[in-house]
Each structure stands twice: as C-alpha cells, then as structure tokens.
Amino acid sequence: MVQFHATTIVAVKRGPDDICIGGDGQVTMGETAIMKNGAKKVKKIYKNTVVTGFAGSVADAFSLTEKFESKLDEHGGNLKRAAVALAQLWRSDKAMRNLEALMIVADKEDMLVLSGTGEVIEPDQPFVAIGSGGNYAYSAANALYNNTDLGAEEIVRKSLEIAASICVYTNDHISVEKL
C-alpha cells in the first residue's frame, strides 16, 4: 500500500492573545510523487474561537474536524471536554478507529494533540508540531520560542520554512490561522 505523507503542522501560544497554527501545503504519495502543493490543513472552527490543524490522511482529517466541531457544540465550546469526547469516539467507533490522522487544537486557554489511539495530550511547552516534518518544525519552534521575542505567527512561519528546507515531505506553501 502506498503511504501518503500529508503535512507538517506547528502551533505556538505566546499568551492568551497570541495563538497561531500553521501548516505546509504538500501532500506526497510514496517516496517521491508530490500530489498537491497547496493543500490547506489549518482552519478556524467553532465561531472562530478554536484553531485546528491536521496531519495524516486528508479525507480522514476533514471527517475528524467535522466530528470535533460537533463535540465542541455538544460541550458548549469546552475544548478539553470536546477533545476527550472525540478521542473516546475515535477509539471506540469501528469505522473511526481506522482513520489515520493527528490533530492539534487550540483556543485561548488550551492547546492539545489528539490521536486515533484515544490520546489527548497537553504539551509541556507552549508549542507543538506534528506530521512528516514535525520533528524539524518542533526543533525550530523550540529554538525560536526560547531564544527570540518573536510572536506566535512569526515562529510558526519560520519553523515551517526551516522544516521545508530540510524535509522532503514539507513545502513552503504555508497557511496560517491566528486567534
């Protein structure tokens, strides 16, 4: 089976009013075939109060984003409760269990990583990265966050640019959403 490598996502929080998430636009099939350069994998949801980004299968991620937004509706916008509800559904539902994706979700209070194994992870640092180039972007975000006064958006953009210069599964067609 051919593996799709579908992205690098970075989220940074520099305080309650400086939250940003960004992703590259590349979707790669196998080791070399670039299927798309300008995919948008980050968006605002729930009345523009939550930002989300996904890595993994694009169709699966769209489905998960829709389900997450419905969980936000069910839980009155409470990010943590909605995340736990989605993780429980994702882990227990036969069809959803096969979805291959990771999500980062953030609002003014919290930033979380959600996985299909039912995990809801609150990162120790106010930055996180996932996807094929996630390790590169995370390293760059770590250095920029801890050694500069750059804002969240600048750190996200520069981290993705650095990842794109190193990782063959990451490009420089960057989309950014800011709360």
Secondary structure as GFF3:
##gff-version 3
##sequence-region A 1 179
A	DSSP	beta_strand	4	5	.	.	.	ID=ss1
A	DSSP	beta_strand	8	13	.	.	.	ID=ss2
A	DSSP	beta_strand	19	23	.	.	.	ID=ss3
A	DSSP	beta_strand	27	29	.	.	.	ID=ss4
A	DSSP	beta_strand	33	36	.	.	.	ID=ss5
A	DSSP	beta_strand	42	45	.	.	.	ID=ss6
A	DSSP	beta_strand	50	56	.	.	.	ID=ss7
A	DSSP	alpha_helix	58	74	.	.	.	ID=ss8
A	DSSP	alpha_helix	79	92	.	.	.	ID=ss9
A	DSSP	three_ten_helix	96	98	.	.	.	ID=ss10
A	DSSP	beta_strand	101	106	.	.	.	ID=ss11
A	DSSP	beta_strand	111	115	.	.	.	ID=ss12
A	DSSP	beta_strand	120	121	.	.	.	ID=ss13
A	DSSP	beta_strand	127	131	.	.	.	ID=ss14
A	DSSP	alpha_helix	134	147	.	.	.	ID=ss15
A	DSSP	alpha_helix	152	166	.	.	.	ID=ss16
A	DSSP	beta_strand	175	178	.	.	.	ID=ss17
###
